Amino acid sequence: MNIKIADLEFEPLISAEEIQNRIKEIAAELNTDYKDKAPIFVGVLNGCFMFMADLLKQINVPCEVAFTKLSSYHGGISSSRRISDDFDLLVDITNRHIVLVEDIVDTGNTLDYLVAKLTHRKPTSITVCALLLKPDAIIYPVEELRHVAFNIPNEFVVGYGLDYMELGRNLDGIYKRVV
């Protein structure tokens, strides 16, 4: 069923059930990778909040949670490539294992910026876990991107934390723009 958000129409791309099944698989991988390591899961707001919450429900290793906020879309349907660093990470990550939790990686610009910024703080490791990846849009490959729930076409999407004009984040599935 298509939906309308503001002035755009969207159609289903990934169902809520598919998302939850894939989250369980990724969590199992992370539980194995971080056994006895007590990682800090760092969510990149605002888009990660639903994915991170559901992912953490499946994590059974001791862990901490923190957030940072970056943006590059600024309400539009494509990345401006101008990064706003709205809220810095407030915990000491020195000698810690970091799992960055991202909603979507398209050009890789924001993630490249964030990984470089956090690397200067001397963590033991940084791994990125993303809900969505647009392989055809990548300009800045990020080698730390090791866990991806879904590869999607280079199309504008909303739902499950992702927005258009701050709307649509509450949808339980992922929807792509009808063009």
N, C-alpha and C positions, 0 to 999 in steps of 0.2 A: 504494500500500500504506500503510495507516494504521500509526502507531507510537504507543507509549505512553511518556511521559516523566513520571516520578514518578506522580502521581495523575490526569494528564490524557491524553486521546487527541487525536492530531493527524493531519491528512490532507494530502497534497501540495498545494502552492499554486504554487510556481515551481521548475522543475527546475534541476539543476546546469548543464545545457547552456544553458538560457535565460539563466542568470546570467552565464556566461562570455561568451556572445555579446553581451550588453548591456554588459558591462565593456569589451570591445574597442571598442564604439561610443563610450562615454563617454571612454575613454582617447584616442581619436582626436580628440575635441573638445578635451580638455585639452591635448594635444600642440600643437594649432593655437593655442589661446588663450594658451599660456605659452611659445611659441617665443621664445627670447632673453630670458626673464624669470627663470629659476632660482627657481621657487617653493619654499616649504616646505610639504610635505604634513603636516598635523597630524591624526593619528588620535585619535578619541575612544574610549578604552578602556572596557569590554572588548570590546564588541560589534563594533567595526570591524575587528578583526584579520584576518579571512579576506578580507573585501572589500578592505581596503587592500593586503594582500599581493598579491592577484591584480591589482588595479588598477595598482600600481607596476610589476609585471612588463611591463605594456603601455606604460608612460610612457617616451618616448625623449628628453625634454628634460632638461638638467641640473636636479637637484632635491635638496632635503634632506628628511629625515624626522624628525618629532618626535611626541611623544604627550602627551596630557593624559587625565585620568580623571574623569568625572562620572557620576552615576547619579541616577535618580529612581524606578526601579521597585522597588528594594530587595527582590527575590525574589518579588514578586507578579505578577499578570497585568494590572495597570493602573498607570499612572503615579501616584505619590503627590503629584506636583507639588512635592515637597520635594527640592531639589537638594543632593546631596552632592558637594562639590568635593574629590575624594580625592587628586588628583595634578596639580599646576600645571605648565603649560608652562615648560620650563627654558631655552629659547633666546630670544635677543633677536630680536624680529620687527619692530623699527622699520625703516620704509622697505622692507619685504619684501612680496612677494605670498604670501598664505596661502591654501591650499586645505584647508578643514576636511573631513575624511572621517568621515561618520556612518553608522552601521548603519541607523537608522530615525528618522524624524521623525513624531511623532504630534501631540501638542498644540503643539509648537514651543517649549515653556517652557524646556527645557534648552538648546536651540540659541539662543534669544533671549538667555538669560543669558550663554552663552559668547561670542557675537558681541559683545555689549556689553562684556564683560570684556576681550576682545582688542582691541577698537577703541581703548580707552584706552592701549594700548601703541603706537599710531601706525603700524600697518602701511600699506603703500601700498594694498593691497586685501585683501578677504576674500571668498572664494567658497566656497560649501558644495556638496559632492558627497555625496549620500546614496544608499544602496542602496534603501531603501524610504521611501515617503511615504504617510501616511494622510490624504488631503485632507479627508475628512469629520470628522476629529478635531482639525483645526487650530484653536487658540484664539489663538496668537501667531504671526501670519504673519512669516516671515523673508525679506526681499527678497534676501538673499545666497544663498539656495537656488536654484542655477542648473542643477545637474546631478542628475537623479533617474533611477535605473535603472528602478524600477517603482512605480507608484501601486497601492496595495492597499486593500481594504475595511478598515473600522475593526474588525478582528478581531485577536485575540492570535496572534502568530506566533513560531516558533522556527526555529533552524537557521542555518547559514552565519554563525555568530558570535553570533546571538541566543539567549537562554536562557530557560528556566523553572527557577527554583530552582538556577541555575548549571549546569543540564544541557541538552544538546542543541546546544551551540555547534558541535560537531564535525560536524554533518550537512552534506552538500554541497548540499542544496536547502533551500527555505523551506517550512515546514509551518504550516497554520493549525489552530487549536483546533476540535475537533469539539464542537458544543454540542447 
